[in-house]
Amino acid sequence: MPIPVREQISTIDPSYCIEVTDDGSRTLLRDGNRFHSGCGAIAECDWVYLRGVGMNDETYEDWPRSILEVGFGTGMAMLRTIDRALSAGQPIEYVALENSPISAQILEELKLDRDLQRPELVPWFLERWDHCLRSTTLTPELSLAWDAQTKVSVIFTDAVAWLTNQKPGSERKFDAVYFDPFDPVINPELWQTEVLQGLWRRINLGGRLVTYCVQGEVRRSLQRAGFETHRVPGPPFGKRQVLIATKLAAEDPVPSDDQNSSG
Ligand SMILES: C[S@@+](CC[C@H](N)C(=O)[O-])C[C@H]1O[C@@H](n2cnc3c(N)ncnc32)[C@H](O)[C@@H]1O
């Protein structure tokens, strides 16, 4: 199928450009690298990430209470996740890693309140984000609380260092991971087995890592890191398949190069 011509809008920063994706929601391109699928930014967020970690389950039994996002980007996944948790009355603690935060002025142009139950989340977040990025003192982290059971932290750091440097056993653990760096060609350092092992250690037993990338080499690296991988159908009109990787064993896996792909 031919790739549709999508509307692009310039921003105040020439390295960033807005693209209107096929579901009408907007994403960003930085130096040509797309932050979400052109087939639908919201569709990708809701399907790959929220649904991937179980946030479509109406019994709420398997909902994650804590999520780690690798690659905060526009904040779209965070806003949609806390909007969903608030609507469901479920607690959520959301921690994201980002090394190149984007100005609030650019994020404002993305109209991130589209389809949110609580559009007021967007000005709430952008006001604090803007204040933090403009602050003259270097803050390593922005921590926000919408209410007592809805918390967000964005850690301004290199995710590779954050995920590989800590002493094994000392890491804080999460119920789920949104693994959303750029693809392995643009961001190869983040898809290495060592980084994926760092993520494995940070996930609670039974927890999931979800990502849009199903490449064989990525699946094998996830398996070497200890995950069981499954390819599942992708969003309607989007990628054919996306990936769910589950931590099923508590023991650190013995590294092995010859494991077969099961996902
Ligand atoms: C595909 S975008 C993430 C989109 C995001 N999930 C959203 O909802 O907008 C990838 C993000 O990963 C960030 N990133 C890339 N390499 C990184 C690194 N080494 N450490 C931290 N963040 C990184 C990029 O700056 C970019 O914001």
The ligand as an SDF file (V2000), in Angstrom:
LIG
                    3D

 27 29  0  0  0  0  0  0  0  0999 V2000
    9.7630    7.4200   20.1580 C   0  0  0  0  0  0  0  0  0  0  0  0
   10.0900    8.7490   21.2260 S   0  0  0  0  0  0  0  0  0  0  0  0
    9.0650    8.4180   22.6280 C   0  0  0  0  0  0  0  0  0  0  0  0
    7.6370    8.8430   22.4470 C   0  0  0  0  0  0  0  0  0  0  0  0
    6.9040    8.9180   23.7590 C   0  0  0  0  0  0  0  0  0  0  0  0
    6.6970    7.6360   24.3450 N   0  0  0  0  0  0  0  0  0  0  0  0
    5.6240    9.7070   23.6410 C   0  0  0  0  0  0  0  0  0  0  0  0
    4.5470    9.2400   24.0930 O   0  0  0  0  0  0  0  0  0  0  0  0
    5.6880   10.8030   23.0860 O   0  0  0  0  0  0  0  0  0  0  0  0
   11.6890    8.2800   21.8490 C   0  0  0  0  0  0  0  0  0  0  0  0
   12.2020    9.1730   22.9750 C   0  0  0  0  0  0  0  0  0  0  0  0
   13.3440    8.5260   23.5510 O   0  0  0  0  0  0  0  0  0  0  0  0
   14.2590    9.5380   23.9330 C   0  0  0  0  0  0  0  0  0  0  0  0
   15.5880    8.9400   24.0550 N   0  0  0  0  0  0  0  0  0  0  0  0
   16.3910    8.4590   23.0790 C   0  0  0  0  0  0  0  0  0  0  0  0
   17.5530    8.0000   23.5750 N   0  0  0  0  0  0  0  0  0  0  0  0
   17.4850    8.1860   24.9220 C   0  0  0  0  0  0  0  0  0  0  0  0
   18.3820    7.9170   25.9930 C   0  0  0  0  0  0  0  0  0  0  0  0
   19.5870    7.3450   25.7800 N   0  0  0  0  0  0  0  0  0  0  0  0
   18.0100    8.2350   27.2410 N   0  0  0  0  0  0  0  0  0  0  0  0
   16.7980    8.8050   27.4870 C   0  0  0  0  0  0  0  0  0  0  0  0
   15.8940    9.0860   26.4970 N   0  0  0  0  0  0  0  0  0  0  0  0
   16.2430    8.7820   25.2380 C   0  0  0  0  0  0  0  0  0  0  0  0
   14.1650   10.5350   22.7990 C   0  0  0  0  0  0  0  0  0  0  0  0
   14.6900   11.8000   23.1690 O   0  0  0  0  0  0  0  0  0  0  0  0
   12.6720   10.5480   22.5250 C   0  0  0  0  0  0  0  0  0  0  0  0
   12.0440   11.5360   23.2830 O   0  0  0  0  0  0  0  0  0  0  0  0
  1  2  1  0
  2  3  1  0
  2 10  1  0
  3  4  1  0
  4  5  1  0
  5  6  1  0
  5  7  1  0
  7  8  2  0
  7  9  1  0
 10 11  1  0
 11 12  1  0
 11 26  1  0
 12 13  1  0
 13 14  1  0
 13 24  1  0
 14 15  1  0
 14 23  1  0
 15 16  2  0
 16 17  1  0
 17 18  1  0
 17 23  2  0
 18 19  1  0
 18 20  2  0
 20 21  1  0
 21 22  2  0
 22 23  1  0
 24 25  1  0
 24 26  1  0
 26 27  1  0
M  CHG  2   2   1   9  -1
M  END
$$$$
